[in-house]
Amino acid sequence: MQDWSWYALEAAKLVQLRGRVPEIIAVILMLLTLGFLLWLVAKGNSSRKSGLIQVCAIVVAVSVVSTIGWYVLNKVWRPIPDYIGIEVFGPFASGLSGIVALVVIASSKKPRRIIAGLLVCSLSVLGAYAVPNIHYGTYANLAQVLRGPGKVQAFGEVDGLAPVADVYRPGDSESAKQTSLEQRWRPRQAENIGTDSSVLVQADIPATNFSPRPSIVYLPPAYFTRPRPLLPVLVLMPGQPGTPKDWLVNGDLKNTMDRFAEQHNGLAPIVAIADQLSSSFKNPLCSDTENGAVATYLEHDVPAWLEEHFQVDTRPQSWAVGGLSNGGTCAMQVLSRKGGPYRTVLDMSGEEFPNLHNLETTIDKGFGGDKAAFEENNPLSIFSSGEDFTGYSAFCSIGDKEPRDVIEGLWKVCRAGHSQGMDVQERTYSGTHEWKVWEKSLDDELPWLAAKMNLIRMPSH
């Protein structure tokens, strides 16, 4: 029997937070904030005119600050290459107005006005919280907000991770190559396989001259069976701003992987969600530069650590790298450099080139003005050099409502790889630069990816 929290989360799934919903919520909260602000200031002034002047002064000041913030964020600082529209600063302004109002009202020392001021502040902050959902479609429903990343256990505190002698090895015979792992492997206790036996593990993967945030590893149910099958590995990255946990909270990764495992006798790729940024507001361009040895981390440190601490299929065909937005750009860089074990890439809404606003700024600030260093880390430059990519594969996906130049930029990179022998799949989804696109994309890509890794048979179309 399910407990009350399960029923609460199921009910919360009905409260959708994508599409127009967050915009409507933000507008309502902004209007409520303004209404409370007018009432509170008016109650504290003997002159209605004086109260209105105070309200107007607060609104104008906050609007000016918000506009300056938008300009600095998009035109000066540019911590992320994505353009952030002015529309998302409305809720931000609402939040700032509420905080300013609270400071003003609290000085009155009247309990009723302080309580009302706290209500204004709460509403305004809630309005500001809607910003990510307006721009990125961060949360699909209220359940994702309440659920969080789910149960993530610390590495070293999970039973059953240690190497075992009872391992199923696929072998290198021709017959083994012609059949998938799903067709050959049989667990001795198949009835014990269930999606509730999959595990999320958080681990600090040591890096060479780089300071990544903790990684999260998804281990499917089959990993805990005997004989233990040697499973393929997908190294997955978030976008910017973002953290590895975004794939759990916003991308619903565990449920996506569990559904796939349930359909394939507990088998699924091991997924290591790695950090290519070190901070939401840093972009080291997925390269080895003075900003950090990110290429070394993703191409050597991460695979070596995973092979050391988990029993995985070490053959190159069984390794893939992927990501969304900045993570997609980085994944294509990793594959094109051929520095790691990867043979397949999932590029979701990646950019045309590693980007710090524009090409000139990228070369100047990201690579110290060294154009040759930029080209060594730019997939388009690598593909145009004539490098052979026969035996490599890419699944490229993007939202159909992204700007046309952004869509064409992704296709340009993927088709350049195809011209050098890479097997390339292209797909568009209804949406913009948002999580509903990336969540759907990963779900669709899994059967294709698993077949490329020889985990399952290639799905028929």
C-alpha positions as CSV (number, residue, x, y, z in Angstrom):
1,M,0.0,0.0,0.0
2,Q,1.3,3.4,-1.0
3,D,1.9,6.1,1.7
4,W,0.4,9.6,1.6
5,S,3.5,11.2,0.0
6,W,3.0,8.9,-3.1
7,Y,-0.6,10.1,-3.5
8,A,0.5,13.7,-3.0
9,L,3.1,13.5,-5.7
10,E,0.7,11.8,-8.1
11,A,-1.8,14.6,-7.5
12,A,1.0,17.2,-8.0
13,K,1.7,15.7,-11.5
14,L,-1.7,17.1,-12.6
15,V,-0.5,20.7,-11.9
16,Q,1.3,21.4,-15.2
17,L,4.0,24.1,-15.1
18,R,5.0,24.3,-18.8
19,G,3.6,26.2,-21.7
20,R,1.6,29.3,-20.8
21,V,1.0,28.2,-17.2
22,P,4.2,29.8,-15.7
23,E,3.6,33.0,-17.6
24,I,0.1,33.3,-16.3
25,I,1.3,32.5,-12.7
26,A,4.0,35.1,-13.0
27,V,1.6,37.8,-14.3
28,I,-0.9,37.1,-11.5
29,L,1.8,37.2,-8.8
30,M,3.2,40.4,-10.2
31,L,-0.3,42.0,-10.1
32,L,-0.9,40.7,-6.6
33,T,2.5,42.1,-5.5
34,L,1.7,45.5,-7.0
35,G,-1.8,45.5,-5.4
36,F,-0.4,44.6,-1.9
37,L,2.4,47.2,-2.4
38,L,-0.2,49.9,-3.2
39,W,-2.3,49.0,-0.2
40,L,0.6,48.7,2.3
41,V,2.2,52.0,1.3
42,A,-1.2,53.8,1.2
43,K,-2.0,52.5,4.7
44,G,1.2,53.9,6.0
45,N,0.7,57.4,4.7
46,S,-1.8,60.1,5.7
47,S,-1.6,61.4,2.1
48,R,-2.8,59.2,-0.7
49,K,-0.7,61.2,-3.1
50,S,2.4,60.7,-1.0
51,G,1.8,56.9,-0.9
52,L,1.3,56.7,-4.6
53,I,4.6,58.6,-5.1
54,Q,6.4,56.1,-2.9
55,V,4.9,53.2,-4.9
56,C,5.8,54.7,-8.2
57,A,9.3,55.4,-7.0
58,I,9.8,51.8,-5.9
59,V,8.4,50.5,-9.2
60,V,10.5,52.8,-11.3
61,A,13.7,52.1,-9.4
62,V,13.2,48.4,-9.6
63,S,12.4,48.6,-13.3
64,V,15.6,50.6,-13.9
65,V,17.6,48.1,-11.9
66,S,16.1,45.1,-13.8
67,T,16.7,46.8,-17.2
68,I,20.3,47.4,-16.2
69,G,20.6,43.8,-15.0
70,W,19.2,42.5,-18.4
71,Y,21.7,44.7,-20.3
72,V,24.7,43.6,-18.2
73,L,23.7,40.0,-18.3
74,N,23.2,39.9,-22.1
75,K,25.6,42.5,-23.4
76,V,28.5,42.9,-21.0
77,W,29.0,40.0,-18.6
78,R,27.6,37.2,-20.8
79,P,28.1,34.4,-18.3
80,I,26.1,32.1,-20.7
81,P,25.9,32.4,-24.5
82,D,22.1,32.0,-24.6
83,Y,20.2,35.2,-25.0
84,I,17.9,35.8,-22.0
85,G,14.7,37.7,-23.1
86,I,13.5,40.8,-21.4
87,E,10.2,39.0,-20.6
88,V,11.9,36.9,-17.8
89,F,12.9,40.1,-15.9
90,G,9.2,40.9,-15.2
91,P,9.0,38.3,-12.4
92,F,12.5,39.3,-11.3
93,A,11.4,42.9,-10.9
94,S,8.3,41.7,-9.0
95,G,10.5,39.8,-6.6
96,L,12.8,42.8,-6.1
97,S,9.8,45.1,-5.6
98,G,8.5,42.8,-2.9
99,I,11.8,42.7,-1.0
100,V,12.2,46.5,-1.2
101,A,8.6,46.9,0.0
102,L,9.3,44.6,2.9
103,V,12.3,46.6,4.0
104,V,10.3,49.8,3.8
105,I,7.3,48.4,5.6
106,A,9.3,46.6,8.4
107,S,10.6,50.0,9.5
108,S,7.1,50.9,10.7
109,K,7.3,48.2,13.5
110,K,3.5,47.5,13.1
111,P,2.9,43.7,13.4
112,R,0.0,43.7,10.9
113,R,1.9,45.6,8.3
114,I,5.0,43.4,8.8
115,I,2.9,40.2,8.3
116,A,1.3,41.7,5.2
117,G,4.8,42.7,4.0
118,L,6.0,39.2,4.4
119,L,3.1,38.0,2.3
120,V,4.0,40.5,-0.4
121,C,7.6,39.3,-0.3
122,S,6.6,35.7,-0.5
123,L,4.4,36.3,-3.5
124,S,7.0,38.3,-5.3
125,V,9.8,35.7,-4.7
126,L,7.4,33.0,-6.0
127,G,7.0,35.1,-9.1
128,A,10.7,35.4,-9.5
129,Y,11.0,31.7,-9.1
130,A,8.9,31.2,-12.2
131,V,11.7,32.8,-14.4
132,P,13.5,29.5,-15.2
133,N,10.3,27.8,-16.2
134,I,9.4,30.7,-18.6
135,H,12.7,30.5,-20.3
136,Y,13.8,26.9,-20.1
137,G,10.6,24.9,-19.2
138,T,12.5,23.7,-16.2
139,Y,9.7,21.9,-14.4
140,A,7.0,19.8,-16.2
141,N,4.7,19.8,-13.2
142,L,4.5,20.5,-9.5
143,A,5.6,17.0,-8.6
144,Q,9.1,17.7,-10.0
145,V,9.4,20.7,-7.8
146,L,8.4,18.7,-4.7
147,R,10.2,15.5,-5.5
148,G,13.7,17.0,-6.1
149,P,16.4,14.7,-7.4
150,G,15.1,11.7,-5.6
151,K,17.3,9.3,-3.5
152,V,20.9,9.9,-4.4
153,Q,23.4,7.9,-2.2
154,A,27.0,8.7,-1.5
155,F,29.5,6.5,-3.2
156,G,30.9,4.0,-0.7
157,E,27.6,3.8,1.2
158,V,25.9,1.6,-1.4
159,D,25.9,-2.2,-1.2
160,G,26.6,-4.3,-4.3
161,L,29.0,-1.9,-6.1
162,A,32.2,-3.8,-5.5
163,P,33.6,-6.0,-8.3
164,V,32.3,-9.6,-8.4
165,A,33.8,-12.7,-9.9
166,D,30.5,-13.8,-11.4
167,V,30.5,-11.7,-14.5
168,Y,29.0,-12.2,-18.0
169,R,31.6,-11.2,-20.6
170,P,30.2,-10.7,-24.1
171,G,33.3,-12.0,-25.9
172,D,34.8,-11.1,-29.3
173,S,33.6,-13.9,-31.4
174,E,31.8,-13.2,-34.6
175,S,28.6,-14.7,-33.3
176,A,28.8,-12.5,-30.2
177,K,29.2,-9.4,-32.4
178,Q,26.2,-10.3,-34.4
179,T,23.9,-10.6,-31.5
180,S,23.0,-8.1,-28.7
181,L,23.7,-8.5,-25.0
182,E,19.9,-8.7,-24.4
183,Q,19.7,-11.8,-26.7
184,R,22.6,-13.6,-25.0
185,W,22.6,-12.8,-21.3
186,R,20.2,-14.4,-18.8
187,P,20.2,-13.7,-15.1
188,R,19.7,-16.6,-12.8
189,Q,17.0,-14.8,-10.8
190,A,15.1,-12.8,-13.3
191,E,12.1,-12.5,-11.0
192,N,14.2,-10.2,-8.7
193,I,14.8,-7.6,-11.4
194,G,12.7,-4.5,-10.8
195,T,13.1,-0.8,-11.4
196,D,13.1,-0.2,-7.7
197,S,16.5,-1.9,-7.6
198,S,18.2,0.8,-9.8
199,V,20.5,3.1,-7.9
200,L,21.7,6.7,-8.1
201,V,25.2,7.3,-6.7
202,Q,26.9,10.6,-6.1
203,A,30.7,10.6,-6.4
204,D,33.6,13.1,-6.6
205,I,35.5,12.0,-9.7
206,P,39.1,13.3,-9.3
207,A,40.2,15.7,-12.0
208,T,43.6,16.9,-13.4
209,N,43.8,20.7,-13.1
210,F,40.0,21.1,-13.0
211,S,37.4,21.5,-10.1
212,P,34.2,19.8,-11.2
213,R,31.1,19.5,-9.1
214,P,30.1,16.0,-7.9
215,S,29.0,13.5,-10.6
216,I,25.9,11.3,-10.3
217,V,25.9,7.7,-11.7
218,Y,22.8,5.8,-12.6
219,L,23.1,2.0,-12.2
220,P,20.3,-0.1,-13.8
221,P,18.8,-3.1,-12.1
222,A,20.8,-5.6,-14.2
223,Y,24.0,-4.3,-12.6
224,F,22.9,-6.0,-9.3
225,T,22.1,-9.4,-10.8
226,R,24.3,-12.4,-11.3
227,P,26.0,-13.0,-13.5
228,R,26.7,-9.3,-13.7
229,P,26.5,-8.2,-17.3
230,L,29.2,-5.8,-18.5
231,L,27.1,-2.8,-19.4
232,P,27.8,0.1,-21.8
233,V,28.3,3.7,-20.5
234,L,26.8,7.0,-21.3
235,V,28.6,10.1,-20.0
236,L,25.9,12.9,-19.9
237,M,26.3,16.6,-19.2
238,P,23.9,19.4,-18.3
239,G,23.6,22.8,-19.9
240,Q,24.6,26.3,-18.6
241,P,23.5,27.5,-16.1
242,G,23.0,24.1,-14.6
243,T,24.2,21.2,-12.5
244,P,24.4,17.4,-12.9
245,K,21.2,17.1,-10.7
246,D,19.2,19.0,-13.4
247,W,19.1,15.7,-15.4
248,L,17.3,14.1,-12.4
249,V,15.0,16.9,-11.4
250,N,14.1,18.5,-14.7
251,G,15.1,15.8,-17.2
252,D,13.4,12.9,-15.3
253,L,16.4,10.7,-16.1
254,K,15.9,8.0,-13.6
255,N,12.3,7.3,-14.7
256,T,13.4,7.4,-18.3
257,M,16.1,4.9,-17.7
258,D,14.0,2.7,-15.5
259,R,11.2,2.5,-18.2
260,F,13.8,1.4,-20.7
261,A,15.3,-1.2,-18.3
262,E,11.8,-2.5,-17.5
263,Q,11.3,-3.2,-21.2
264,H,14.7,-4.9,-21.6
265,N,15.0,-7.4,-18.7
266,G,16.7,-4.9,-16.4
267,L,19.3,-3.9,-19.0
268,A,20.1,-0.2,-19.6
269,P,23.3,1.8,-20.1
270,I,25.1,3.0,-17.0
271,V,24.8,6.8,-17.0
272,A,27.4,9.1,-15.5
273,I,26.2,12.7,-15.3
274,A,29.4,14.7,-15.3
275,D,30.1,18.4,-14.8
276,Q,31.9,20.1,-17.6
277,L,31.6,23.7,-16.1
278,S,32.7,23.7,-12.4
279,S,30.1,26.6,-11.9
280,S,26.9,27.7,-13.4
281,F,28.5,30.9,-14.5
282,K,31.8,29.6,-15.9
283,N,32.3,28.2,-19.3
284,P,35.8,26.7,-19.8
285,L,34.7,25.7,-23.3
286,C,35.2,21.9,-22.8
287,S,38.9,22.3,-23.6
288,D,42.3,22.2,-22.0
289,T,43.2,25.8,-21.4
290,E,44.3,28.1,-18.6
291,N,40.6,27.9,-17.4
292,G,40.9,24.2,-16.6
293,A,41.7,20.8,-18.2
294,V,38.2,19.9,-19.1
295,A,39.1,17.8,-22.1
296,T,41.4,15.7,-20.0
297,Y,38.7,15.3,-17.3
298,L,36.0,14.1,-19.7
299,E,38.2,12.0,-22.1
300,H,40.6,10.4,-19.5
301,D,39.7,11.1,-15.9
302,V,36.0,10.2,-16.0
303,P,36.3,7.0,-18.1
304,A,39.3,5.8,-16.0
305,W,37.5,6.3,-12.7
306,L,34.4,4.6,-14.0
307,E,36.4,1.6,-15.2
308,E,38.2,1.4,-11.9
309,H,35.1,1.6,-9.7
310,F,32.5,-0.2,-11.7
311,Q,32.5,-3.3,-13.9
312,V,31.6,-1.9,-17.3
313,D,32.1,-2.9,-21.0
314,T,35.4,-1.2,-21.8
315,R,35.1,-1.7,-25.6
316,P,34.9,1.7,-27.4
317,Q,31.7,0.8,-29.2
318,S,30.1,0.7,-25.7
319,W,30.9,4.3,-24.7
320,A,28.8,7.3,-25.6
321,V,28.9,11.0,-24.6
322,G,26.0,13.4,-24.7
323,G,24.5,16.6,-23.3
324,L,22.1,19.4,-23.8
325,S,22.9,23.0,-24.9
326,N,26.4,23.7,-23.6
327,G,26.7,20.0,-22.7
328,G,25.7,19.1,-26.3
329,T,28.3,21.4,-27.7
330,C,30.9,19.8,-25.3
331,A,29.8,16.3,-26.2
332,M,30.4,16.9,-29.9
333,Q,33.8,18.4,-29.1
334,V,34.8,15.3,-27.0
335,L,33.8,13.0,-29.8
336,S,35.4,15.0,-32.6
337,R,38.8,15.1,-30.7
338,K,38.8,11.3,-30.5
339,G,40.6,11.7,-27.2
340,G,38.4,9.3,-25.2
341,P,36.8,5.9,-25.6
342,Y,33.6,7.3,-27.1
343,R,32.2,6.3,-30.4
344,T,28.7,7.8,-30.2
345,V,27.4,11.3,-29.3
346,L,24.0,12.7,-28.3
347,D,24.0,16.4,-29.2
348,M,20.8,18.0,-27.9
349,S,20.5,21.7,-28.9
350,G,24.3,22.1,-29.1
351,E,25.9,25.2,-30.7
352,E,27.7,25.6,-34.0
353,F,31.0,26.1,-32.1
354,P,32.3,26.4,-28.5
355,N,31.0,29.9,-27.7
356,L,31.6,32.8,-25.4
357,H,29.1,35.2,-27.1
358,N,30.8,35.3,-30.5
359,L,33.8,33.9,-32.4
360,E,36.1,36.8,-31.7
361,T,35.4,36.8,-27.9
362,T,35.7,33.0,-27.8
363,I,39.2,33.0,-29.3
364,D,40.3,36.0,-27.3
365,K,39.0,35.1,-23.8
366,G,38.6,31.4,-24.1
367,F,41.8,30.5,-25.9
368,G,44.1,33.4,-25.1
369,G,43.9,34.7,-28.7
370,D,45.3,31.4,-30.0
371,K,43.2,30.6,-33.1
372,A,44.9,27.3,-33.7
373,A,43.9,26.2,-30.2
374,F,40.3,27.1,-30.9
375,E,40.3,25.1,-34.2
376,E,41.8,22.1,-32.4
377,N,38.7,22.1,-30.1
378,N,36.1,23.1,-32.7
379,P,34.3,20.2,-34.3
380,L,33.7,22.0,-37.6
381,S,37.4,22.7,-38.0
382,I,38.2,19.1,-37.2
383,F,35.7,17.7,-39.6
384,S,36.9,20.0,-42.4
385,S,40.4,18.7,-41.9
386,G,39.6,15.5,-43.6
387,E,39.7,13.3,-40.4
388,D,37.9,9.9,-41.0
389,F,34.9,9.3,-38.7
390,T,33.7,6.0,-40.1
391,G,32.4,3.9,-37.2
392,Y,31.3,6.9,-35.2
393,S,27.7,7.9,-34.7
394,A,25.7,11.0,-33.7
395,F,22.1,11.7,-32.8
396,C,21.4,15.4,-33.2
397,S,18.2,16.9,-31.9
398,I,16.7,20.4,-31.3
399,G,13.4,22.2,-30.7
400,D,11.7,23.4,-33.8
401,K,11.0,26.9,-32.3
402,E,14.6,27.7,-31.7
403,P,16.0,30.6,-33.8
404,R,16.6,29.5,-37.4
405,D,20.3,30.3,-37.2
406,V,20.7,28.1,-34.1
407,I,18.9,25.1,-35.7
408,E,21.0,25.5,-38.9
409,G,24.2,25.8,-36.8
410,L,23.5,22.4,-35.2
411,W,22.7,20.8,-38.5
412,K,25.9,22.3,-40.0
413,V,28.1,20.5,-37.4
414,C,26.3,17.2,-37.6
415,R,26.3,17.1,-41.4
416,A,30.0,18.0,-41.5
417,G,30.5,14.9,-39.4
418,H,28.3,12.9,-41.7
419,S,30.4,14.0,-44.7
420,Q,33.5,12.4,-43.0
421,G,31.8,9.0,-42.5
422,M,29.8,9.5,-39.3
423,D,26.4,7.9,-39.1
424,V,24.1,10.8,-38.2
425,Q,20.5,11.0,-37.1
426,E,18.6,14.3,-37.0
427,R,15.4,15.0,-35.2
428,T,13.4,18.1,-34.2
429,Y,10.8,18.3,-31.4
430,S,8.0,20.8,-30.7
431,G,9.5,23.4,-28.4
432,T,12.2,25.9,-27.9
433,H,15.4,25.7,-25.7
434,E,13.6,23.9,-23.0
435,W,13.6,20.7,-20.9
436,K,10.5,19.2,-22.6
437,V,12.6,18.9,-25.7
438,W,15.6,17.4,-24.0
439,E,13.6,15.0,-21.9
440,K,11.7,13.7,-25.0
441,S,14.9,13.6,-27.0
442,L,16.7,11.3,-24.5
443,D,13.7,9.0,-24.3
444,D,13.6,8.7,-28.1
445,E,17.4,8.3,-28.4
446,L,17.8,5.5,-25.9
447,P,16.7,2.5,-28.2
448,W,19.0,3.8,-31.0
449,L,21.8,4.4,-28.6
450,A,21.4,1.0,-26.9
451,A,21.5,-0.7,-30.3
452,K,24.7,1.2,-31.3
453,M,26.2,-0.1,-28.1
454,N,25.1,-3.6,-28.9
455,L,22.9,-3.8,-25.8
456,I,19.7,-4.5,-27.7
457,R,18.8,-5.2,-31.3
458,M,18.4,-2.2,-33.6
459,P,14.7,-1.2,-33.4
460,S,12.8,-1.7,-36.7
461,H,11.1,1.3,-38.2
